[in-house]
Amino acid sequence: MPYALSSSPYGRASGDAVSPLRAATRMRKPAASLDQDEQRQLDQLKARDGEVRAREKAHKTATGAYANRVSYDMKRGPDGQLYAVSGETAVDVSPVPGDPEATIKKMEVIRLAALTTGAPSAQDRADASRAMVILNEAEAALREEDRGPIDSAESRKARNSLLAALAVKAYSWLRGAGYEPAVQDPNPAS
């Protein structure tokens, strides 16, 4: 069951969204002929386009083999070119059939990917929550199979090591791409 990690804080873009087919048929306005308002709008679109593309690339990289596709909602700028204003990365969030251990590992990767690419959007948090539900179901399936408690000290240590390695990899990639992840205090003052 695919889901999408989204970079749009507002959901799907509306209004000026343009299909790529229609985009090819429009004329471009030379950048030199833009007035101040158009230039300001163009600068904002270029900045948003960079943010969206970096975030979706980070989502795709962090989810690895579980990412299916990246799609963007585009808006035509005053220069006639298209700019990404929101995007989403489709991710396979289905359990691994008959393998609760593989499902647990997969859901940990997906959850981490949803939460470590900068400031998570509401959609990112919902996706991480869904992965956590599936992860908990897989842990319950392991306990039902009487394989021993999933929360043994050894399994916690292995899971924490995996999560730490994934976090370091994601953080390193984000820093290398020029994207500065938001750091949040886990114990904010009340």
C-alpha positions, 0 to 999 in steps of 0.5 A: 500500500503506497503512501506519500511523504509530502513537502507541501505544508498546504497539501496539493497546489491549486490555482496556477498548477500547470500540466507539463504538456501545457507547459511546453506550449507556452512562451517564456518571458525574458527575465530582463523584462520582469517588473519588481513584483514579477521579479519578487514572485520569481525569486520566491518560486525559485527558492520554493522550487529548490526547497521542494526538490531538496526535500523530495530527494532527501525523502527518496534517498532516505527511504531507499528501495521502498520509494516508488516515485517522486511527483511535483505540483508545478506553477508557472512563473512570470518568466514562463518556466515551471517551478515545483511548489509542492511534491510527494514521494510515494513509498511502499508501506505494506508489510513484508508478507510472512516475515515480521522481522523484515517488516519491522526493519522496513517500517523503521526505515520508513518511519525514520525517513518521514521524520528526519528530512528537516521539519516534518510536515503533518503528512510526514508525521501521519506517515511515520505514525502509520509505519509505527502501527504496522511495526507494532503489529509485526512485533505482536506477530513475532510474539504470537509465533513464540520467538521470544520477547521482541524487546530483549536487551539484545534486540533493543541494542540491534534496533538502536544501532540500526536507527543510529546508523540510518540517522547518521546516513540521512543527516550526512546526506542532507548536510552534503546536499546543503539542506540544514535539518531542523533540530528540535529539543526533545524536552521543550520547556513547558 
